[in-house]
């Protein structure tokens, strides 16, 4: 394997010049830079990332701790984070907290031990002392999707309140009056925000949210089944179940179908966090969609700003309601039948041209 000394000898420059070229230092002439890069290509030289990080105090690595890698929303978020980081010259190490605060802190410690340049976290709870110590210790950090109130850390998130208000207005317009919610964990900001926004939106339409119509979930499908079973056992079940996350919505759908009930004829269903699967259910599920890809990309840009000394900014993007047919919406009109194109008569054939017959002369 070629060394930096081999590159210097091949290019006819000093080791220091090679180092400056590899670190993109501006004090190198164009000619020297071209010779060094040509030598790197010829020899197949690869810098030692560990040694380089010790010299520069940077690893060009970001840490990402997501709440649940099995949730399609967080899977898409992680993908967009990795893509944007790579475009900006960083790699990403991902830790899956599985909605467990202890596992979240385990991943954070490991990432800090690996000397990452910055940390993206979607917190599983609101009271991690390690998270506070990490922020106070100077590690660049950005919260994405969820956040911890009171911490001076930039937050990149979507505006869930406005979207929930729009969804409730949509349900009210369809004639629904008994609306229930499967709430996420109260220890998470998104879990609390969505149930508060749901209650406020109902009140704006003169509706209440009885305690029996509020079920505590944990952003997992099993809790969606359990809570929905409780709703269906009530003397007066709700007309609509709103699941505050996509996995809980799929659990709710399982519970409804297990009883032989139909959506939306017997009970309507809506969800927060749209996923590609929802368009393939029968009927397709009305849901609130977040700009997941842009959330991930904006979070990386905010974190890199912190790492590189630029003032970081929190970002609030817009979520919106995707109307389908799981809440009693009218089916889209059938497209008008298309008439087949007129059949053109076959082209007239020219009469056959006979070659003149030469008669032999006798």
C-alpha positions in Angstrom: 0.0 0.0 0.0 1.4 3.4 -1.0 2.3 5.9 1.7 2.3 9.7 1.7 6.1 9.6 1.2 5.6 7.5 -1.9 3.1 10.2 -3.2 5.6 13.0 -2.5 8.4 11.1 -4.3 6.1 10.4 -7.3 5.0 14.0 -7.5 8.4 15.5 -6.8 7.2 17.6 -3.9 7.6 17.5 -0.1 5.4 15.4 2.3 4.1 18.7 3.7 2.9 19.8 0.2 1.1 16.5 -0.2 -0.6 17.0 3.2 -1.7 20.5 2.2 -3.2 19.3 -1.0 -5.1 16.4 0.7 -6.5 18.9 3.2 -7.5 21.3 0.5 -5.2 24.0 1.8 -5.2 27.2 -0.4 -1.5 27.8 -0.2 -0.5 25.2 -2.9 0.2 26.2 -6.5 -2.0 24.8 -9.2 0.9 22.9 -10.7 1.9 21.2 -7.5 -1.7 20.4 -6.7 -2.1 18.8 -10.2 1.1 16.7 -9.7 0.0 15.5 -6.3 -3.5 14.5 -7.4 -2.0 12.7 -10.4 0.4 10.8 -8.1 -2.5 9.9 -5.8 -4.4 8.4 -8.8 -1.4 6.6 -10.1 -0.4 5.0 -6.8 -4.0 4.4 -5.5 -3.1 6.2 -2.3 -5.8 6.4 0.4 -5.3 8.7 3.4 -5.4 7.1 6.8 -8.7 8.6 8.2 -7.8 7.9 11.8 -4.4 9.5 11.7 -5.8 12.4 9.8 -8.6 13.0 12.4 -5.9 13.0 15.1 -4.1 15.8 13.3 -7.1 17.9 12.3 -9.3 17.1 15.3 -12.1 16.3 12.8 -13.4 12.9 11.6 -15.9 14.2 9.1 -18.4 11.8 10.7 -21.9 12.6 12.0 -23.9 10.5 14.5 -27.6 9.9 14.1 -29.8 8.4 16.8 -33.3 7.7 15.6 -36.2 6.5 17.6 -37.2 3.4 15.7 -35.6 2.0 12.6 -38.6 -0.2 11.9 -40.8 2.8 11.5 -40.9 3.7 7.8 -40.9 7.4 8.7 -37.5 7.1 10.5 -36.1 4.8 7.8 -36.8 7.5 5.2 -35.4 10.2 7.5 -32.1 8.3 8.0 -31.8 7.8 4.3 -32.1 11.5 3.6 -29.6 12.3 6.4 -27.1 9.9 4.9 -27.5 11.3 1.4 -27.1 15.0 2.4 -24.2 14.2 4.7 -22.4 12.4 1.9 -23.0 15.3 -0.5 -21.4 17.6 2.1 -18.3 15.4 2.7 -19.5 13.6 5.8 -20.2 10.0 6.6 -22.9 8.9 9.1 -23.1 6.3 11.9 -26.6 5.4 12.9 -27.9 4.1 16.2 -31.5 2.8 16.7 -33.0 3.6 20.1 -36.0 1.4 19.6 -38.1 4.0 21.6 -35.9 3.2 24.7 -34.2 6.0 26.6 -31.5 3.7 27.9 -30.6 2.4 24.4 -30.7 6.0 23.2 -28.1 7.0 25.8 -26.0 3.9 25.0 -25.8 5.0 21.3 -24.9 8.6 22.2 -22.0 7.4 24.5 -20.7 5.2 21.8 -20.9 7.9 19.1 -19.1 10.4 21.4 -16.3 7.8 22.0 -15.9 7.6 18.2 -15.1 11.3 18.2 -17.9 12.3 15.8 -18.0 15.9 14.7 -21.7 16.4 15.4 -24.8 14.6 16.6 -28.4 14.4 15.2 -31.0 13.0 17.7 -34.7 12.3 17.7 -35.1 12.0 21.5 -37.1 9.1 22.9 -37.9 11.1 26.1 -37.6 14.6 27.5 -35.3 14.0 30.5 -32.0 12.5 29.5 -29.2 14.0 31.7 -26.7 12.7 29.2 -28.2 14.7 26.4 -28.0 17.9 28.5 -24.4 17.1 29.4 -23.5 16.5 25.8 -24.9 19.8 24.7 -23.2 21.7 27.5 -19.9 19.9 26.7 -19.8 21.6 23.4 -20.6 18.8 21.0 -22.5 20.3 18.1 -26.0 18.9 18.2 -29.3 19.2 16.4 -32.7 17.7 17.3 -34.7 16.4 14.4 -38.5 15.7 14.5 -38.6 15.6 18.3 -36.8 17.8 20.8 -36.2 18.3 24.5 -37.9 21.5 25.9 -35.6 24.0 27.6 -32.4 22.9 25.9 -30.5 25.4 23.7 -30.3 23.1 20.8 -31.5 23.8 17.2 -34.6 21.9 16.2 -35.6 20.8 12.7 -39.2 19.6 12.6 -42.6 19.8 10.9 -45.5 21.9 12.1 -47.8 19.2 13.3 -50.4 21.4 15.0 -51.6 23.1 11.8 -51.9 19.8 10.0 -53.9 18.2 12.9 -56.2 21.3 12.8 -56.7 20.8 9.1 -57.4 17.1 9.5 -60.1 17.7 12.2 -61.7 20.3 10.0 -61.8 17.8 7.2 -63.4 15.1 9.5 -65.9 17.6 10.8 -66.9 18.6 7.3 -67.6 14.9 6.6 -70.1 14.9 9.4 -68.0 13.1 12.1 -68.6 14.2 15.7 -67.2 11.4 17.9 -63.5 11.5 17.3 -60.9 9.5 19.3 -57.1 9.5 19.3 -54.4 6.9 19.9 -51.8 9.2 21.4 -48.0 8.7 21.4 -45.9 8.6 24.5 -46.4 11.7 26.6 -42.7 11.8 27.4 -42.0 12.7 23.7 -42.7 16.2 22.4 -44.4 14.9 19.3 -46.6 12.6 21.3 -47.8 15.4 23.6 -48.1 18.0 20.8 -50.4 15.8 18.6 -52.9 15.0 21.4 -52.9 18.7 22.5 -53.4 19.9 18.9 -56.2 17.3 18.4 -58.0 18.5 21.6 -57.7 22.1 20.6 -59.0 21.5 17.1 -62.0 19.6 18.5 -62.8 22.5 20.8 -62.6 25.0 17.9 -65.6 23.0 16.4 -67.5 22.8 19.7 -66.5 19.2 20.3 -65.0 17.6 23.4 -62.4 14.9 23.7 -63.7 12.6 26.5 -61.1 10.6 28.5 -62.6 7.3 27.1 -61.7 8.6 23.6 -58.1 9.2 24.5 -55.9 6.0 24.4 -52.2 5.9 25.4 -50.0 4.3 22.8 -46.3 4.0 22.3 -45.8 4.5 18.6 -45.9 0.7 18.1 -48.5 -1.4 16.2 -49.4 -3.5 19.3 -50.5 -0.4 21.2 -52.7 0.6 18.2 -54.5 -2.7 18.4 -54.9 -2.6 22.1 -56.3 1.0 22.3 -58.6 0.4 19.3 -60.0 -2.7 20.9 -60.8 -0.6 24.0 -62.6 2.0 21.8 -64.7 -0.7 20.1 -65.7 -2.2 23.5 -67.3 1.1 24.5 -71.1 1.4 24.7 -70.8 4.2 22.2 -67.6 3.7 20.1 -66.1 6.6 18.3 -66.9 7.4 14.7 -63.2 8.1 13.9 -60.0 6.8 15.3 -57.0 9.1 14.7 -53.7 7.3 15.3 -50.8 9.7 16.1 -48.3 7.6 14.1 -48.3 5.2 11.2 -47.5 2.0 13.0 -50.3 2.6 15.5 -52.6 3.2 12.6 -51.8 -0.2 11.1 -52.4 -1.8 14.5 -55.8 0.0 14.7 -56.7 -1.4 11.2 -55.8 -4.9 12.3 -58.1 -4.6 15.4 -61.0 -3.2 13.2 -60.7 -6.0 10.7 -60.4 -8.7 13.4 -63.9 -7.9 14.4 -65.3 -8.1 10.9 -65.8 -4.3 10.8 -65.3 -2.2 7.7 -63.4 1.1 7.1 -65.0 3.6 6.8 -68.5 2.1 6.7 -68.4 1.0 10.4 -65.6 3.2 11.7 -63.3 5.7 10.1 -59.5 5.8 10.4 -56.9 8.5 9.9 -53.2 8.7 10.8 -50.2 11.0 11.4 -47.1 10.2 9.3 -48.1 9.1 5.8 -46.2 6.1 4.4 -46.2 4.5 1.0 -48.2 1.5 2.3 -51.3 3.6 3.0 -52.1 4.0 -0.6 -52.3 0.2 -1.0 -54.7 -0.5 1.9 -58.4 -1.0 1.2 -59.5 1.7 1.4 -56.4 3.9 1.2 -55.8 5.7 4.5 -56.2 9.5 4.9 -53.1 10.7 6.7 -50.9 13.7 7.6 -47.7 13.7 5.6 -44.5 15.3 6.8 -41.7 16.4 4.4 -39.5 13.6 5.6 -36.7 13.9 3.1 -36.4 17.7 3.5 -36.4 17.3 7.3 -33.4 15.0 7.1 -31.5 17.3 4.6 -32.3 20.4 6.6 -31.1 18.8 9.8 -27.8 17.9 8.3 -27.3 21.4 7.0 -28.1 22.9 10.4 -25.6 20.5 12.1 -22.8 21.2 9.6 -23.4 24.9 10.1 -22.8 24.4 13.8 -19.7 22.3 13.1 -18.2 24.8 10.8 -18.8 27.8 13.0 -21.9 29.3 11.3 -24.9 30.4 13.4 -27.3 27.5 13.5 -31.1 28.0 13.0 -34.1 26.0 14.0 -36.3 25.0 11.0 -40.1 24.4 11.0 -41.4 22.9 7.8 -45.0 22.3 6.7 -47.0 19.1 7.1 -50.2 18.6 5.2 -53.3 16.3 5.0 -53.4 13.7 2.2 -57.1 13.0 1.6 -57.9 9.4 0.6 -61.0 7.3 1.4 -60.7 5.9 4.9 -62.9 8.5 6.6 -65.9 8.4 4.3 -64.6 10.6 1.6 -66.4 10.3 -1.8 -64.7 8.1 -4.3 -63.0 10.0 -7.1 -65.2 10.2 -10.2 -64.7 7.6 -12.8 -62.8 9.0 -15.8 -64.9 9.3 -18.9 -64.7 6.4 -21.2 -62.3 6.9 -24.0 -63.5 6.2 -27.5 -61.2 4.1 -29.6 -59.5 6.0 -32.4 -61.3 5.8 -35.7 -60.2 3.0 -37.9 -58.7 4.3 -41.1 -59.4 2.3 -44.2 -56.4 0.4 -45.6 -54.5 2.4 -48.1 -55.6 1.8 -51.7 -53.3 -0.5 -53.5 -51.9 0.6 -56.9 -52.8 -1.8 -59.8 -50.0 -4.2 -60.5 -47.7 -3.0 -63.2 -46.8 -5.7 -65.6 -43.5 -5.8 -67.2 -43.8 -5.7 -71.0 -43.4 -9.1 -72.5 -40.9 -9.2 -75.3 -41.9 -11.4 -78.1 -39.2 -13.3 -79.7 -38.8 -12.6 -83.3 -38.7 -15.4 -85.7 
